[in-house]
């Protein structure tokens, strides 16, 4: 499995990367802009990520914005729901109102 991790906190990034490495090749990025650039490059190379873990709060582009841009790129490239990246949002936020208010981005496109 090809995995992308976007996490700005060094300790969290290293821990999560080690945990995910048991399941496949894991690339790590430090902010949202870098994560989306990695996603686009993998898509262009014909080797898209199977799993993407996005921190909700990151510099340069937050995880919600990255998620939105990823889903837009998948639509543009005619990637259907079965083949789109599986995305896990990660956060240290205790108030989940912001994340749940963006719920429509998490739903499969075919619903």
Backbone as a ProteinNet text record, in pm:
[ID]
protein_1_A
[PRIMARY]
XXXXXXXXXXXXXXXXXXXXXXXXXXXXXXXXXXXXXXXXXXXXXXXXXXXXXXXXXXXXXXXXXXXXXXXXXXXXXXXXXXXXXXXXXXXXXXXXXXXXXXXXXXXXXXX
[TERTIARY]
84.9	0	90.1	49.6	122	48	120.6	59.6	124.4	40.8	88.1	44.1	138.5	110.8	142.3	47.8	68.4	48.9	157.6	154.8	265.7	231.8	332.5	410.7	356	426.4	528.5	654.8	763.5	741.6	716.5	702.8	583.8	472.2	354	380.5	450.5	482.1	569.7	674.6	765.7	694.6	614.8	542	443.3	363.9	262.4	327.5	436.9	506.8	558.4	613.1	660.9	545.4	433.5	315.5	263.9	254.8	202	298	426.7	525.5	505.3	434.2	402.9	305.9	234.6	130.1	168.1	281.3	323.7	426.3	459.2	553.2	485.9	549.7	490	576.6	518.2	583.1	524.4	610.1	563.4	588.9	491.6	503.8	476.5	521.5	514.8	405.3	340.5	231.2	135.2	24.5	-79.8	-39.8	34.2	76.4	168.2	260	351.4	275	175	94.4	19.4	-42.3	-115.8	-21	95.8	195.3	237.9	256.9	293.3	181.1	57.1	-59.1	-62.8	-47.6	-51.7	59.9	178.6	292.6	267.7	218.2	189.2	81.3	-18.6	-125.9	-70.9	13.1	75.1	163.3	230.7	319.1	242.1	110.7	29.4	41.4	90.6	106.4	41.4	-91.4	-158.9	-150.1	-172	-172.4	-300.4	-285.7	-400.9	-464.9	-379.5	-424.2	-354.7	-432	-376.4	-423.8	-329.2	-360.3	-328.3	-429.6	-415.2	-442	-346.8	-370.2	-469	-562.2	-661.8	-596.3	-511.3	-448.3	-302.5	-275	-138.1	-114.7	12.5	43	29.6	18.1	13.2	-115.3	-178.2	-307.2	-353	-471	-513.1	-562.2	-578.3	-616.7	-750.2	-844.8	-976.3	-961.6	-880.3	-857.9	-785.4	-688	-617.2	-715.1	-799.2	-900.1	-988.7	-1033.9	-1119.3	-1047.5	-921.4	-844.3	-816.9	-793.8	-772.6	-898.2	-1012.7	-1138.1	-1168.6	-1138.9	-1156.4	-1066.3	-940.9	-845.8	-890.3	-943.4	-991.8	-1110.5	-1200.5	-1313.3	-1263.7	-1171.8	-1116.2	-1049.7	-985.9	-915.9	-1002.4	-1133.7	-1231.3	-1196.6	-1149.5	-1120.9	-1248.6	-1302.8	-1430.3	-1412.6	-1524.3	-1524.9	-1448	-1452	-1381.6	-1229.5	-1182.3	-1038.1	-982.4	-1070.5	-1020.9	-941	-854.9	-773.6	-863.9	-829.4	-896.6	-826.6	-903.6	-844.6	-887	-787.7	-810.7	-767.3	-859	-826.7	-778.8	-667.1	-612.9	-604.3	-627.4	-624.7	-603	-547.2	-534.4	-642.7	-730.1	-837.3	-933.6	-975.3	-1074	-1216.1	-1232.4	-1362.7	-1376.4	-1462	-1473.6	-1576.1	-1630.3	-1731.6	-1680.5	-1554.8	-1499.6	-1490.5	-1440.2	-1424.3	-1560	-1654.3	-1784.2	-1865.3	-1834.7	-1905.5	-1864.2	-1752.5	-1703.8	-1738.3	-1835.3	-1871.2	-1893.2	-1945.9	-1975.5	-1850	-1734.5	-1610.5	-1568.9	-1617	-1578.4	-1664.2	-1780	-1871.6	-1823.5	-1842.2	-1808.8	-1884.9	-1822.2	-1881.5	-2010	-2026.7	-2143.5	-2268	-2259.2	-2377	-2452.4
-116.6	0	123.6	224.7	351.7	452.3	509.7	594.4	732.5	835.3	972.6	1020.6	1074.3	1129.9	1278.6	1361.1	1505.5	1546	1580.2	1613	1712.7	1828.3	1931.4	1912.3	1841	1817.7	1705.1	1736	1640.8	1507.6	1512.4	1389.2	1306	1371	1299.7	1240.1	1316.2	1268.2	1142.7	1146.2	1031.1	908.7	929.5	818.3	757.2	840.9	791.5	726.8	785.5	727.1	587.2	570.6	438.8	340.1	383.2	298.7	256.7	351.7	323.3	241	248.4	176.9	25.9	-24.4	-167.5	-208.5	-110.1	-139.8	-105	-37.4	-2.5	108.6	153.5	263.2	392.6	464.8	585.7	707	805.3	934.5	1032.4	1117.3	1213.6	1355.7	1442.2	1583.7	1665.3	1792.2	1873.8	1981	1999.8	2097.2	2059.7	2131.8	2099.5	2119.6	2226.9	2253.6	2143.2	2099.2	1991.1	1860	1836.4	1715.1	1712.4	1825	1827.9	1815.5	1876	1862.7	1716.7	1646.3	1504.3	1422.3	1453.9	1385.4	1403.9	1529.3	1558	1486.5	1487.7	1421.7	1271.2	1209.3	1066.1	1035.7	1121.3	1104.4	1116.3	1216.4	1236.7	1118.8	1059.4	945.3	814.3	819.4	698.6	604.8	656.3	577.1	649.8	666.2	743.8	676	756.7	704	626.2	515.7	435	492.1	540.8	593.8	727.4	826.1	957	993.1	1025.1	1068.7	1216.6	1297.4	1442.8	1499.1	1575.9	1651.1	1762.5	1788.8	1892.4	2030.8	2056.5	2188.8	2184.3	2241.8	2248.7	2385.9	2426.9	2554.2	2542.4	2656.8	2672.6	2624.2	2524	2474.7	2372.8	2391.4	2295.4	2165.7	2064.7	1933.3	1930	2011.6	2016.8	2070.6	2173.9	2230	2130.2	2059.6	1957.2	1849.2	1804.5	1703.3	1749.8	1872.5	1928	1930.2	1973.3	1979.7	1839.4	1743.8	1605.3	1552.9	1573.3	1524	1594.6	1723.6	1795.3	1737.2	1709.2	1652.4	1513.2	1435.4	1302.3	1312.5	1405.4	1425.6	1468.2	1563.6	1613.4	1501.6	1407.9	1297.4	1173	1189.2	1081	955.6	978.2	867	840.6	719.6	689.3	656	645.9	622.6	500	395.7	272.6	291.4	379.6	397.4	524.7	606.6	728.3	693.6	784.7	763.6	752	662.2	653.1	754.9	838.7	947.5	938.3	949	953.5	1091.2	1160.6	1290.9	1268.3	1331.5	1319	1457.8	1464.8	1595	1580.8	1684.8	1694.4	1786.2	1836.5	1925.4	1850.4	1917.3	1854.2	1889.6	1999.3	2041.3	1997.3	1899.2	1841.3	1915	2026.6	2097.6	2136.5	2184.6	2226	2107.7	1997.6	1878.9	1827.3	1813.9	1758.8	1854.2	1984	2078.2	2060	1993.6	1968.4	1826.7	1765.3	1625.4	1586.4	1674.6	1640.2	1603.9	1654.1	1620.1	1474.7	1418.7	1283.7	1177.8	1217.3	1120.7	1079.3	954	910.8	994.6	1021.3	1108.1	1049.8	918.5	857.9	863.2	914.6	925.1	1052.1
0	0	0	-75.2	-81.4	6.2	102.8	204.9	205.8	223	240.6	378.2	455	586.2	583.4	623.4	633.5	778.9	844.7	987.5	1016.8	1071	1095.3	1225	1320.7	1446.1	1428.5	1456.4	1431.3	1503.8	1633.9	1711.8	1662.7	1637	1586.4	1449.5	1364.6	1230	1236.4	1317.8	1327.9	1385.1	1489.2	1550	1450.6	1386.4	1292.3	1170.9	1122.5	1008.3	1042.5	1161.4	1202.9	1211.2	1268.1	1279.8	1141.7	1049.2	915.4	830	857.6	775.7	777.2	876.8	882.1	770.9	714.9	617.4	473.8	455.9	320.8	320.4	200.7	183.1	226.1	316.9	372	342.1	273.1	249.6	350.1	407.4	506.5	458	481.9	448	574.1	571.9	692.8	690.4	576.6	570.4	458.4	453	356.8	212.1	185.7	47.8	-2.2	82.5	45	24.9	107.6	94.7	-38.2	-74.1	-199.9	-319	-310.3	-417.3	-432.8	-321.7	-327.1	-388.7	-352.6	-409.3	-561.3	-606.9	-750.6	-825.8	-770	-834.3	-847.2	-741.8	-746.2	-849.8	-859.5	-957	-1098.9	-1121.9	-1253.6	-1292.7	-1193.8	-1219.9	-1238.3	-1220.7	-1234.5	-1115.9	-1003.4	-882.6	-765	-768.1	-663	-526.4	-424.7	-288	-262.4	-189.7	-149.4	-23.3	66.3	194.5	218.9	263.6	297.1	437.3	525.2	661.2	670.6	696.3	698.2	836.5	886.3	1009	975.2	1062.4	1037.8	1039.6	1138.4	1153.5	1110	993.9	941.3	881.1	872.7	806	653.6	590.8	444.6	378.5	434.4	386.1	490.2	547.9	650.7	586.2	669.2	619.9	548.4	593.9	529	386.9	370.6	236.7	146.6	201.3	123.2	79.7	171.7	139.5	24.7	31.6	-73.1	-208	-208.6	-333.1	-389.4	-300.5	-344.9	-413.2	-350.3	-409.1	-541.4	-552.1	-678.6	-787.1	-751.9	-848.4	-893	-801.3	-837.8	-933.3	-907.9	-999.9	-1137.9	-1140.3	-1265.5	-1345.7	-1274.4	-1339.4	-1354.6	-1327.8	-1345	-1264.9	-1142.3	-1051.8	-973.1	-989.1	-925	-777.3	-707.2	-563.5	-519.6	-599.4	-564.6	-568.1	-654.2	-672.5	-609.5	-550.7	-488	-362.2	-321.5	-202	-79.4	7.7	137.9	226.4	294.6	371.9	517.3	604.5	748.6	796.7	862.1	919.8	1062.6	1097.3	1232	1294.8	1424.6	1490.4	1640.4	1697.5	1842.3	1898	1810.3	1853.9	1945.5	2051.1	2138.8	2095.3	2021.1	1971.7	1826.7	1803.1	1669.7	1582.1	1626.9	1548.6	1410.9	1402.8	1273.7	1178.4	1226.6	1141.5	1096.1	1188.8	1151	1064.8	1070.8	983.5	837.4	815.3	680.3	634	697.1	676.7	530.7	450.2	310.4	232.9	273.7	205.4	231.2	341.8	379.8	313.1	265	205.1	66.8	29.7	-106.1	-208.3	-322.3	-424.5	-482.1	-478.1	-541	-452.5	-328.7	-242	-266.9
[MASK]
+++++++++++++++++++++++++++++++++++++++++++++++++++++++++++++++++++++++++++++++++++++++++++++++++++++++++++++++

